[in-house]
Amino acid sequence: MKRLVRSALLGVLMVGVLSCEARTDRTDTGGVALSVSDFDGLPIAFSVSSNCEFTSLCFLQVDSLTVRSTILNANAPNSDLMDVEIKSYQVTYRRLDTGARVPRPLVEGQFGIVPRGGTMTIDNLVVAGPEQLLNAPLSDLLLVNGGFDKETGSPVIKLELALTFFGKTLSGDDVVTEPAKFAVSFSS
């Protein structure tokens, strides 16, 4: 009988202990979301031959863009640990014409801090470099290579560029922007 009473009391005690919230002394500090909010000098057309024919140092750049941090729960406490350190960015490409070949993704390191609820401006961000511009399919547009897309026969390749930033809050949480997408017509 003593064993049954002890077991029952131990069971009740375990239920009581396990039902307590272990993190009641912590508060939800919310979180942040990143977005690309503004573009200035966004390229809509780029001549591969004019910019890359006689040099291997050709780049397509965005003059200026803004990365914005939004506090997800404005009523929750926040701190400097919600600031985001940008680590890198990626640009992927998708054909908007009848072709299927696309350049390799561009992945570059990027440094900067986006304060919680604030912005960071990046000037002259490269969205296509020599690896993209001097390899197929964009290298087909060089006059020395014929000046037309070998797949479609067109002198223009229209691509959608999708730009994504990757970072971490100072507390260690990963933060990624939704892809910011824009179209560029590449010509010979």
Summary of the structure (lengths in Angstrom):
residues: 188
radius of gyration: 26.0
end to end distance: 92.7
largest distance: 96.3
contacts: 539
relative contact order: 0.23
helix: 20%
strand: 43%
